[in-house]
């Protein structure tokens, strides 16, 4: 079988740990000898053995003279909780290593490959690289920039509405689309919304999947208007509230108890200067808190603000076969400003899928 076949298998293995390895990448590995897979593995969680080491351990003495396939360049540094993978690969007697993509981490980038070659191991790089890069798009952006990868999710009608004039939005899309959103939350470090959505919908923003991981909730609430009984406060996990510095430190007497309750429930505050939060500043703050990915689930105004700030990397738009109508119904992207057609936000690498009766359009914001 070809290198392409085996690398596809490493990518499939890696995807099994989606949402579990942050801030590490997802990695899959195979040991192949005489055309047959001897062992296979994937990285399960940060701090645990890497995929290559698990695969080698499972193969034992059969690894000698074999080919190792891996979706990402093996690590070669000691600035982490596990030993360098290249040392284990060299010691195993592996004859050849096929790598889908180089690791963009400056501590590794090309050095793992060079170390293997200097040890006399044949190395092939770049098999299904585009697929590997798509798989680890969150890791790639975060390791290069220190910023989270941001996805804006929208559920709307055919006429681009996300709620009626009264704010009703349950449910625009079908059950299968909603299950996919819960799965998406479980693969994301944080879900971000604004106080308007919290007031209108009182969402939990949790992952209601078996063994699903709940994301951190981030609420933009500059004036500290949130109520202590809001679901994002009363339902675990803890929430981050982004509020204006003067609003936090000049609370009215009746609001002092609210602040105490919020703190008791594990709420953390991120204080910003000025009347409104600078979203680019916030992305740097969240990156420093090791949040590598964010899912935006908000209303039209906040969606517009995120697009205008340039923080959105990817959009996922679920379109239901429904028409609400009405000029006062809430649009998916609102705001006071609009863009001329020649300057409209442009999507690239667009894909379209059927999700039961709904349609999912995915694409990346052209920078």
TAUR-V947332 format. One record per run of one state. SS is the DSSP state (alpha for helix, beta for strand, coil for the rest). FROM is the first residue (numbers start at 1). LEN is the number of residues. Records with the same first field share a line. If there is no record, write none. Layout:
SS: FROM-LEN  FROM-LEN
//
This chain:
coil: 1-2  16-12  34-2  43-8  64-3  71-14  93-3  100-11  119-3  126-3  136-1  146-3  158-3  164-11  187-3  202-14  221-10  235-4  250-3  265-3  273-6  289-4  297-3  310-4  321-9  332-9  344-3  356-2  366-2
alpha: 3-13  51-13  85-8  111-8  129-7  137-9  175-12  195-7  231-4  245-5  253-12  279-10  300-10  341-3
beta: 28-6  36-7  67-4  96-4  122-4  149-9  161-3  190-5  216-5  239-6  268-5  293-4  314-7  330-2  347-9  358-8
//
